């Protein structure tokens, strides 16, 4: 029903896939950065034990 409420509803429904794609891109970007931070932390912990 919301999609038929032109123009506001149409635009709202049309932006949902765009927002989903942006959220996925952010999630993958954060996952990559979190892995880098974890590796840096492990390297720092190993270096401090020496």
Secondary structure as UniProt FT lines:
FT   HELIX           2..4
FT   TURN            6..7
FT   HELIX           8..49
//
